Amino acid sequence: MKKIAAVAGLVVMATSGVTAAFGDGTAQREVSQQQYDTLISQCRYADQGKAKCREAVKEMYRIGKYDKTLDCRTYSGVTVCGTLKLSKAERQCVRESVSAGLTYRRAEVECYAFA
């Protein structure tokens, strides 16, 4: 039963539009102020709800030292960090953009922000 509850917690966190999900009771991930600001800021593009996204970021991350393992990137003036939760339409946009010649990472950011 505990395993089911833990998996359900991960599923809820993963669908909240956040970049990563712990949901298993582990400590918050420590990131720099700039990384934290980026994580909060990218919630404005989240299809699953800005408020839910911001709340999940606050639960999962805390400000401390720079995390060199957090994948942050900037394309077309938009900076994001971590794995993006893409909607069905955004995933389709990524597929089309990649087949048109864009790199996956660039297509992912642009479709997340502009699609």
N, C-alpha and C positions, 0 to 999 in steps of 0.2 A: 504494500500500500504506500509506503514511504517513497518507493521508486516511482510510482505513478504520480504522486504529488510533485516530486522533483521534476519529472519530465513535463508535467502540466505547467509548472512554473517557468521552465525554460521556453515552452511554446508561447506562453503569454508574453514573456519578455521579448522573444524574437519577433513577434508580430506587432510590437509597439512602435516600429519605425526607428529603432535605435541601432547603433552600429555594432554592438556586441551584446551578448547575454550571459550573465553569470547565473543568477537565479537559484544557485545551489548552495547558498550560504557562505561562499567564499568572500574574502575581504574585497573592499572596493579597489579598483585599479587606480594607481596613482599616475597622474598626468600633469604636465605643466599648465600654468595659467592660460597660456596661448592655446594649447591643445584643448583644454576644457572649454574655452570660449568658442573655439571652432565647433566642437561637438554640440554645444548649446545652439550656436548660430545656424548650423545646418538643419536643425529641426524645422526651420521655416519652410523647408521644401518637402517635409515628410507628409505623404498622403494619408498616413494613419492617424494624424492629429498632432499638432504642434505641442499642445500642453502635455499629452501623454509621453511624447518623445522627450521633452525637457525633464519631466519627472523621472523618467527612466535613466537619463544621463546623470541626474543628481544622485540617484540611488547607486549607480554602478561605478561612478568615477569620483575621485577626490583630487583636489589641487595639492600638488607636491612637486616632485622632481620630473623633469622631462622624460617621457617614455619613448625611447628610440625604436621600440617595436611597434608602436601605433602607426598604422599606414595612413599618412596624411598626404594629400595631393591637391594641386590647383590646376584647373583648366577653365578657360573662358572667364576668368575672374571669380570663379567659385572655388572655395577651399572646403574640402570635406576630410574627415578622418574615419578610419575603420571600414568595416563592411557595411555597405548601404543596403537597406531593406527596400527593394524596388517593387512597385506595383506591377500588375500584369501588363499594363500599357507601357510602363517604363522598360520592362524587360523586352517587350516587342521593339521598342525604340532602339534599345541597345543592339539587338540582333540585326535590325535594318542598318544601323549606323556602322556596325562592324563589317557587314557585307558590302557596304559602300566604301570601305577603306579606312575608317577611323579605328584607332586602337581601342581595345576593350575598356581600358581604364578611363580614357577620355570620354568614350561613349557613355559609360556608366555615370560619370559625373554630370555630363551635359543633359542626359535624359532624366536624371534625378532632379536636376534643378529647373529644366526648361520644358520638359514634356508634360 
